[in-house]
């Protein structure tokens, strides 16, 4: 291992890429500590407590702690992730985008440009919503995890401070997007993935320490053991794939025999990665946000039907949608992850397009007739391999909830998601470094 690390720094080009990546991540971590101007510094402490649990946890995970400090990078890379997913879904329903996807590098540049525009628009929407939520104080279920007094980061009203805070947060997301593209061009790995990787890793030590703070030494050891087990399981599943063999017919071109080679279609067990977890978490956030906008209900005895409805809605959201230690929440979360895994795989892998591509290249799957039979075979194979992958990521996502519920600890709730992201990005990073090392006759990390 140490020899392989030394080999990285022996190759000048690879060394420069690694150092550039570390420099960009360092700048990102510094920016995550710079607070947005115009917010109440005392209220930040309440936000820091609440950002460990409930609806705020997902935001804080993908911002690497920047959200709990309400820094210039508070939105993190979430708007870009959401924009990428939206563009991928629209590529299926909008013919123009589907054509761009098939145009190679030129079409991909166009899609990347559209993704940037959508990212900025989403960042503007999210920043505006957050400013209104925090400016009005801790009303609604969105802040149910935040300890009293209610968080009001903008004392004295939202405006005119909002005119400064909203552009600052949008600019922070734009800078992160730019830094991610720089890492992709001049560094190692996918830039956006590396930023998420750094965000996730920065929060793991604090999660373990929070368990020790409440004198849960036994459960701290249990979490360490479980984390190691999860890492091993994630590596095993991430590297697992089903290979569907494809043969190409031989043909004579001039006096030479062409074709006839054998290849395969790799179907990963976890084809969708962590995207179903992001989908499910985002959907579960919507009731909390809507509940926050309707305000606090009246507690008077003669309260009207509207106040009673608001009270019932907030009670339901607090007890079942935001309470990660409730069996209803865990069950809904797991079922949504499995459902979104099937949904995403149906978009990411199109059996009809894949079968048509094999046919046009003169290939066939042994024992399966080209055309509709091949389409049905591929669709069945994808559906069969999606189920264990979806169940696996659902289990990984809810396992820490179950353990922390037994331990009586309220934080570290995104541990499974964090490890799934970290291991996936680390494996991809090691593959890229391996290809660079083996290109120069050095031994890589992965055997």
TANOR-V324632 format. One record per residue. SS is DSSP state (H for helix, E for strand, C for the rest). PSI is psi as a letter, one per 30 degrees, with the letter a starting at -180 (999 if undefined). OMEGA is omega in degrees with one decimal (NA if undefined). Layout:
ss: {SS	SS}
psi: {PSI	PSI}
omega: {OMEGA	OMEGA}
//
This chain:
ss: {C	H	H	H	H	H	H	H	H	H	C	H	H	H	H	H	H	H	H	H	H	H	H	H	H	H	H	H	H	H	H	C	C	C	E	C	C	C	C	C	H	H	H	H	H	H	H	H	H	H	C	C	C	C	C	H	H	H	H	H	H	H	C	C	C	C	C	C	C	C	E	C	C	C	C	C	C	H	H	H	H	H	H	H	H	H	H	H	H	H	H	H	H	C	H	H	H	H	H	H	H	C	C	C	H	H	H	H	H	H	H	H	H	H	H	H	H	H	H	H	H	H	H	H	H	H	H	H	H	H	H	H	H	H	H	C	C	C	C	C	H	H	H	C	C	C	C	C	C	C	C	C	C	C	C	C	C	C	C	C	H	H	H	H	H	H	H	H	H	H	H	H	H	H	H	H	H	H	H	H	H	H	H	H	H	H	C	C	C	C	H	H	H	H	H	H	H	H	H	H	H	H	H	H	H	H	H	H	H	H	H	H	H	C	C	C	H	H	H	H	H	H	H	H	H	H	H	H	H	H	H	H	H	H	H	H	H	H	H	C	E	E	E	E	E	E	E	E	C	E	E	E	E	C	C	E	E	E	E	C	C	E	E	E	E	E	E	E	C	C	C	C	C	C	H	H	H	H	H	H	H	H	H	H	H	H	H	H	H	H	H	H	H	C	C	C	C	C	C	C	C	C	C	C	H	H	H	H	H	H	H	H	H	H	H	H	H	H	H	H	H	C	C	C	C	C	H	H	H	H	H	H	H	H	H	H	H	H	H	H	H	H	H	H	H	H	H	H	C	C	H	H	H	H	H	H	H	H	H	H	C	C	E	E	C	C	C	C	C	C	C	H	H	H	H	H	H	H	H	H	H	H	H	H	H	H	H	H	H	H	H	H	H	H	H	H	H	H	H	H	H	H	H	H	H	H	H	C	C	C	C	C	C	C	H	H	H	H	H	H	H	H	H	H	H	H	H	H	H	H	H	H	H	H	H	H	H	H	H	C	C	C	C	C	C	C	C}
psi: {e	e	e	e	e	e	e	e	f	f	j	e	e	e	e	e	e	e	e	e	e	e	e	e	e	e	e	e	e	e	f	f	f	j	k	k	k	g	l	j	e	e	f	e	e	e	e	e	e	f	f	f	l	a	f	f	e	e	e	e	e	f	g	h	f	f	e	f	f	h	a	f	g	e	f	b	g	e	e	e	e	e	e	e	e	e	e	e	e	f	f	e	f	j	e	e	e	e	e	e	f	g	g	b	e	e	e	e	e	e	e	e	e	e	e	e	e	e	e	e	e	e	e	e	e	e	e	e	e	e	e	e	e	e	e	g	a	h	k	l	f	f	g	f	f	k	l	k	l	k	k	j	f	i	k	g	l	e	k	g	e	e	f	e	e	e	e	e	e	e	e	e	e	e	e	e	e	e	e	e	e	e	e	e	e	f	a	k	l	k	e	e	e	e	e	e	e	e	e	e	e	f	f	e	e	e	e	e	e	f	e	e	f	g	h	i	e	e	f	e	e	e	e	e	e	e	e	e	e	e	e	e	e	e	e	e	e	e	f	k	l	k	j	j	k	k	k	k	k	k	l	k	j	b	g	k	j	l	a	f	l	k	a	l	j	k	j	k	e	i	e	f	b	g	e	e	e	e	e	e	e	e	e	f	f	e	e	e	e	e	e	e	f	f	l	k	l	k	g	l	e	g	k	l	e	e	e	e	e	e	e	e	e	e	e	e	e	e	f	e	e	f	j	f	g	k	e	e	e	e	e	e	e	e	e	e	e	e	e	f	e	e	e	e	e	f	e	e	j	j	e	e	e	e	e	e	e	e	e	f	g	g	l	l	k	k	g	k	k	l	b	e	e	e	e	e	e	e	e	e	e	e	e	e	f	e	e	e	e	e	e	e	e	e	e	e	e	f	e	e	e	e	e	f	e	e	f	g	k	f	a	g	f	g	e	e	e	e	e	e	e	e	e	e	e	e	e	e	e	e	e	e	e	e	e	e	e	f	f	g	g	l	k	a	e	k	999}
omega: {180.0	178.3	179.2	177.0	177.6	-179.8	178.2	-176.6	174.2	179.7	-172.8	-177.2	179.7	178.2	-180.0	178.6	-179.9	-179.4	178.1	178.6	178.5	179.8	179.0	178.4	177.2	177.3	178.6	-179.1	176.1	179.3	179.5	179.5	-179.1	-175.2	175.7	-179.9	174.4	-180.0	-179.5	-177.3	-179.0	-179.6	178.6	-179.8	176.4	179.1	-179.9	177.0	-175.4	-176.2	177.6	-174.6	173.9	-173.7	-177.0	-173.2	-177.9	176.4	-176.0	-179.9	-175.2	174.0	177.9	-179.6	-179.7	-179.1	-177.8	175.0	-175.6	-176.5	179.7	176.4	-173.9	179.9	179.7	-177.8	-177.9	177.4	179.3	178.1	179.8	179.5	179.1	178.8	179.1	-179.7	179.0	178.1	179.8	177.9	179.0	-172.9	-179.9	-176.4	-178.7	178.4	177.7	176.3	178.7	179.0	-177.6	-177.9	176.4	-174.2	-178.8	178.6	179.8	176.9	177.3	-179.7	177.3	178.7	177.4	179.5	177.6	-179.8	179.7	178.9	-179.9	179.2	178.9	178.1	177.8	179.2	-178.0	179.3	179.2	179.1	-178.9	179.2	178.0	-179.3	-177.8	-179.7	179.8	179.6	-173.0	179.6	171.0	-174.1	-178.3	-177.8	-177.5	-178.7	-175.1	-177.6	177.2	1.2	-178.6	179.7	173.9	-173.9	-177.3	179.3	179.4	177.5	-176.7	-176.6	5.1	-178.2	-179.4	179.5	177.2	-173.9	-176.4	177.3	179.6	180.0	176.9	178.1	177.7	177.2	178.6	178.0	177.5	178.6	177.8	178.3	177.9	178.1	176.3	178.3	179.1	-176.7	-171.4	-178.4	178.3	178.9	174.7	-172.8	-179.6	178.4	180.0	177.6	176.4	179.1	178.7	179.0	-177.4	-177.6	-177.9	-178.1	-176.8	-179.9	179.2	178.1	177.4	-178.0	-179.9	177.0	179.0	-177.0	-179.7	175.0	177.6	-175.5	-179.6	-178.4	173.1	178.0	178.5	179.9	176.9	-179.7	179.8	179.5	177.6	178.0	178.4	179.2	179.4	-179.5	-179.9	177.5	-179.0	-177.1	-179.0	179.5	-178.8	179.1	172.1	-177.3	177.7	-175.7	177.0	177.1	178.8	-176.9	176.7	176.1	-177.9	176.2	-173.9	176.9	-176.6	176.2	-177.6	176.9	179.4	-178.4	178.4	176.3	-179.0	174.0	-179.5	175.3	-179.1	176.9	177.7	-175.9	-172.8	179.3	-175.8	-175.8	176.9	178.1	178.1	177.1	-175.7	-179.7	-179.8	178.8	179.8	178.4	-173.5	178.5	179.7	-179.9	178.6	178.5	179.5	-177.5	-178.2	174.0	-178.9	178.7	176.6	179.8	-179.5	-178.4	-177.9	-179.5	-178.9	-177.0	-178.9	177.4	178.1	178.0	178.7	179.2	179.2	179.6	-179.1	176.6	179.8	-179.7	-178.8	-172.8	-171.8	-175.9	-177.5	-176.9	-175.9	178.9	178.2	-176.6	178.7	179.2	-177.1	-179.5	178.8	-179.6	-178.4	-179.7	179.0	178.0	179.2	-179.2	-179.2	175.9	176.7	-179.6	-177.6	-179.8	177.3	177.7	-174.8	-178.3	-179.2	-178.8	-179.0	179.7	-179.2	178.9	178.7	178.3	177.6	-179.1	-178.6	178.8	178.3	-178.6	177.6	175.1	-177.6	178.3	-179.0	-179.8	177.4	178.4	-176.7	179.5	178.2	177.7	-179.5	179.8	180.0	179.5	178.9	180.0	180.0	-179.9	-178.4	-178.3	178.8	-176.1	178.7	177.9	179.7	178.3	-179.6	-177.4	175.2	178.8	179.1	-177.2	-174.6	-177.9	177.8	176.6	-176.9	-178.5	-178.9	173.7	177.9	-178.4	-178.2	179.7	-172.0	-175.7	177.1	-170.6	-179.8	-176.6	-178.8	177.1	-179.1	-178.3	179.1	178.2	-175.3	-178.3	179.5	179.5	-179.6	178.9	178.9	178.2	179.6	176.7	-179.3	178.1	178.4	-179.3	177.9	-179.5	-177.6	175.4	179.9	174.0	172.7	177.9	-178.1	179.5	-177.0	-179.3	NA}
//
